[in-house]
Amino acid sequence: PLMIGCFYGHKGGAGRAAAVANVAPALSSAGYRVLIVDFDLEAPGVHRFFGIPDAACEGGVVDLVEAHANRLAAGGDVDLPPFPEELLLEPRFEAVKAPEGELAAEAVRDRILGPRTIGTTTPFETGVRILPAGRFDGRYRERVAAIDWSARWQDPAWRVFFGWLKLELEARAEVVFLDARAGVTELAALCL
């Protein structure tokens, strides 16, 4: 890809998700294929900036990690399956259209940060794809808490997994943005 960027901060609530939700459509409107990965597993929500409800997230980072853990626990190979394309969300806004002379990214910004103008009902494709943090079922928090990132970081079978994930994400976009967890953690280190 052209670029892999990580939106990271030492403190939560600094606006990382809002920043990536504004930068990604701007690059997309310039013609780049952009993918956002929500690695803020403890406080996910990039998808919400694009009007995507939690119920629409059928899986994501946590589910990929769980599937690999289950494969390894069952004595499976380190070989990894094809990337599940169905996990990538493609937001579109039904009620947003860029007014004459306004960049499409500005119209998206208005939709995300609050409308200055309401356009027609022409569908607007953001051109951004999102890999959410995971499936937000009743066990999401429990599933996140069960992941031992420091052990996975040291294990060669998990290094293969993270290398696979990086290559799969790079193959799907020219620009990949990671929304990383705030603070000094193993997961933040993985993203950086």
C-alpha positions in Angstrom: 0.0 0.0 0.0 0.9 3.6 -0.3 0.6 4.2 3.5 -0.2 2.5 6.8 -1.0 5.0 9.5 -1.8 4.6 13.1 -4.0 7.0 15.0 -2.7 6.7 18.6 -2.8 8.7 21.7 -1.6 8.3 25.3 -5.0 9.4 26.6 -8.5 8.2 25.8 -11.1 10.7 24.5 -8.6 12.7 22.5 -10.6 12.3 19.2 -8.6 9.5 17.4 -11.7 7.9 16.0 -13.1 11.3 14.9 -9.8 12.2 13.3 -9.6 8.9 11.3 -13.3 9.2 10.3 -12.5 12.6 8.8 -9.1 11.9 7.1 -10.1 8.6 5.5 -13.0 10.0 3.4 -10.8 12.9 2.3 -8.2 10.5 1.0 -10.9 8.4 -0.6 -12.3 11.4 -2.4 -8.8 11.9 -3.8 -9.0 8.5 -5.4 -7.3 6.2 -2.8 -8.8 2.9 -1.6 -8.9 3.4 2.2 -9.4 0.8 4.9 -9.9 1.6 8.6 -9.2 -1.1 11.2 -10.7 -0.5 14.6 -8.0 -1.8 16.9 -9.4 0.2 19.9 -11.0 -3.0 21.2 -11.8 -1.7 24.7 -13.6 1.4 23.3 -14.5 0.7 19.7 -16.6 2.9 17.6 -15.1 4.1 14.3 -18.1 2.5 12.5 -20.5 4.7 14.4 -19.0 7.9 12.9 -20.2 6.5 9.5 -23.7 5.8 10.8 -23.2 2.1 11.0 -25.0 0.5 14.0 -23.3 -2.1 16.2 -25.8 -4.7 15.0 -24.4 -4.4 11.4 -20.9 -5.5 12.6 -20.9 -9.3 12.0 -17.3 -9.7 13.1 -14.0 -8.0 13.1 -10.5 -8.0 14.8 -11.7 -9.9 17.9 -13.4 -12.5 15.9 -10.3 -13.1 13.7 -8.2 -13.5 16.8 -10.7 -15.9 18.4 -10.9 -18.0 15.2 -7.1 -18.3 15.1 -6.9 -19.2 18.8 -9.6 -21.9 18.3 -7.6 -23.3 15.3 -4.4 -23.5 17.3 -6.2 -25.0 20.3 -7.7 -27.7 18.1 -4.2 -28.6 16.9 -4.7 -27.0 13.6 -2.0 -25.7 11.3 -0.6 -22.3 11.3 -1.9 -22.1 7.8 -4.6 -19.4 7.6 -7.8 -19.4 5.7 -8.8 -16.8 3.1 -9.6 -13.4 4.6 -13.3 -13.1 5.3 -14.3 -10.3 3.0 -17.8 -10.2 4.5 -16.4 -8.6 7.7 -15.5 -5.4 5.8 -18.2 -2.7 6.0 -18.7 -0.2 3.2 -20.6 2.8 4.6 -22.9 4.9 2.3 -25.0 7.8 3.2 -28.4 8.0 1.7 -29.1 11.7 2.4 -25.8 13.3 1.7 -24.7 14.8 -1.6 -21.9 17.3 -2.1 -23.3 20.6 -3.2 -22.0 22.2 -6.3 -18.3 23.2 -5.9 -17.9 21.3 -2.6 -15.6 18.4 -2.3 -17.2 15.0 -1.6 -15.0 14.7 1.6 -16.6 18.0 2.9 -20.0 16.5 2.5 -18.9 13.4 4.4 -17.4 15.7 7.1 -20.8 17.4 7.4 -22.5 14.1 7.8 -20.0 13.0 10.5 -19.6 16.2 12.4 -23.1 17.7 11.9 -24.7 18.9 8.7 -24.2 22.4 7.4 -26.4 21.6 4.4 -28.8 18.8 3.7 -28.5 17.5 0.2 -30.7 15.3 -2.0 -31.3 11.7 -1.4 -28.7 10.6 -3.9 -26.6 7.8 -2.4 -23.1 8.8 -1.5 -20.4 6.2 -1.5 -17.6 7.1 1.0 -15.1 4.8 -0.7 -13.9 3.8 2.8 -14.0 0.2 4.1 -14.0 -0.6 7.8 -12.9 -3.7 9.7 -14.7 -3.2 13.0 -13.4 -4.3 16.3 -15.8 -7.2 16.4 -19.2 -8.6 16.7 -21.0 -6.7 19.5 -22.9 -9.5 21.1 -23.6 -10.0 24.8 -20.1 -11.5 25.2 -18.0 -8.9 23.4 -16.3 -7.4 26.5 -15.7 -10.9 27.9 -14.1 -12.0 24.7 -11.8 -8.9 24.6 -10.8 -9.4 28.2 -9.8 -13.1 27.5 -7.2 -12.1 24.9 -3.7 -12.2 26.4 -1.9 -9.9 24.0 1.5 -10.2 25.7 1.5 -14.0 25.2 0.3 -13.7 21.6 3.0 -11.2 20.8 5.7 -13.7 21.9 4.3 -16.8 20.2 5.7 -17.6 16.7 2.3 -18.9 15.6 0.7 -15.6 16.4 3.5 -13.7 14.7 2.5 -15.6 11.5 -1.2 -14.6 12.2 -0.3 -10.9 12.6 1.9 -11.0 9.5 -1.0 -12.6 7.6 -3.4 -10.0 8.8 -1.1 -7.2 7.7 -0.7 -8.6 4.2 -4.4 -9.2 3.9 -5.3 -5.6 4.9 -2.6 -4.2 2.6 -4.0 -6.2 -0.3 -7.4 -4.5 0.1 -6.4 -0.8 0.2 -3.8 1.7 -0.7 -4.1 3.4 2.6 -4.7 1.5 5.8 -5.5 3.4 9.0 -5.4 1.7 12.5 -7.4 3.3 15.3 -5.3 2.1 18.2 -6.1 1.8 21.9 -4.9 4.7 24.0 -2.2 4.2 26.6 0.9 2.0 26.8 -0.3 -1.5 26.2 0.7 -4.6 24.2 -2.1 -4.0 21.7 -1.0 -0.4 21.1 2.5 -1.7 20.6 1.2 -4.2 18.0 -0.5 -1.4 16.1 2.6 0.9 16.2 
